[in-house]
Amino acid sequence: MRSLGGNPTQAQLKEIATSEGLTAPFDFPRFLDLMRKHLRPEPFDRQLRDAFRVLDKDATGTVAVADLRHVLTSIGEKLEPNEFDEWIREVEVAPDGTIRYEDFILRMVAK
């Protein structure tokens, strides 16, 4: 299930099993039907917003470019600094060095 974008809790799995009357092993087409019916992956833009909210400690809708640069060039699938610079050029940076992350998300999702 995780490979297909789902991450159900044990409680959710029990609820699915109960609501679907699952008591015995089932075949792959049935598994796919259950996935389609019960487990919808979150849209990518929602995942991005959630990630930005972690950096937005004051809930202002903005994030410091320096913080964003650090995260995107040093954690997980790292961007090269020049790649980050290309992304940042496409959004307006405020005089205090912040960007509205909603603008950034819209650019990322559009690419």
C-alpha positions in Angstrom: 0.0 0.0 0.0 2.8 2.4 0.8 4.4 1.8 -2.6 1.2 3.1 -4.1 1.0 6.2 -2.0 -1.1 5.0 0.9 0.0 5.0 4.5 -3.0 3.7 6.5 -3.0 3.3 10.2 -3.8 -0.1 11.8 -7.2 1.4 12.8 -7.9 2.4 9.2 -7.0 -1.0 7.9 -9.3 -2.6 10.5 -12.1 -0.3 9.4 -11.6 -1.1 5.8 -11.5 -4.9 6.5 -14.7 -4.5 8.5 -16.6 -2.3 6.0 -15.6 -4.6 3.1 -16.2 -7.8 4.9 -12.6 -9.0 4.4 -12.1 -12.3 6.2 -9.9 -14.3 3.8 -7.0 -13.7 1.5 -8.0 -11.8 -1.7 -6.5 -11.4 -5.1 -4.6 -8.5 -6.6 -7.6 -7.0 -8.6 -9.5 -6.9 -5.3 -6.5 -5.2 -3.6 -6.4 -2.6 -6.4 -10.1 -2.0 -6.0 -9.7 -1.5 -2.3 -6.8 0.9 -2.9 -8.8 3.0 -5.3 -11.8 3.0 -3.1 -10.2 3.8 0.3 -6.7 5.2 0.0 -6.2 8.4 -2.0 -2.8 9.9 -1.9 -2.6 13.5 -0.9 -2.1 16.0 -3.7 1.5 17.1 -4.1 0.6 20.7 -3.5 -0.9 19.8 -0.1 2.2 18.0 0.9 4.3 21.0 -0.1 2.1 23.4 1.9 2.4 21.1 5.0 6.2 21.1 4.6 6.3 24.9 4.3 4.1 25.3 7.3 6.8 23.6 9.4 9.2 26.4 8.4 6.5 29.1 8.9 6.6 29.1 12.7 4.6 32.4 12.9 1.9 31.3 10.4 2.6 34.3 8.2 2.4 32.5 4.9 6.1 33.4 4.3 9.4 31.7 4.7 12.9 33.0 4.8 14.8 32.3 1.6 17.9 31.4 3.6 15.9 28.7 5.5 14.4 27.4 2.3 17.8 27.3 0.6 19.3 25.4 3.6 16.5 22.8 3.6 16.3 22.3 -0.2 20.1 22.1 -0.8 21.0 19.9 2.2 18.2 17.6 3.2 16.6 14.6 1.3 16.8 14.9 -2.5 19.1 17.9 -2.5 18.9 20.6 -5.1 22.1 22.1 -6.4 22.5 25.7 -5.3 22.2 26.9 -8.9 18.9 25.0 -9.3 17.6 26.6 -6.1 18.6 30.0 -7.5 16.6 29.3 -10.7 13.5 28.5 -8.6 13.9 31.6 -6.4 14.2 33.9 -9.4 10.7 33.0 -10.4 9.1 34.4 -7.2 9.1 37.8 -5.6 11.5 38.1 -2.7 10.4 40.7 -0.1 12.9 43.2 1.3 13.2 41.2 4.5 14.4 38.1 2.5 11.2 36.2 2.6 8.9 34.7 0.0 5.2 33.9 0.0 5.4 30.1 -0.1 2.0 29.9 -1.9 3.7 31.6 -4.9 6.6 29.2 -4.7 4.3 26.2 -4.6 2.3 27.4 -7.6 5.5 27.7 -9.6 6.7 24.3 -8.5 3.5 22.5 -9.3 3.3 24.3 -12.7 6.7 22.9 -13.8 
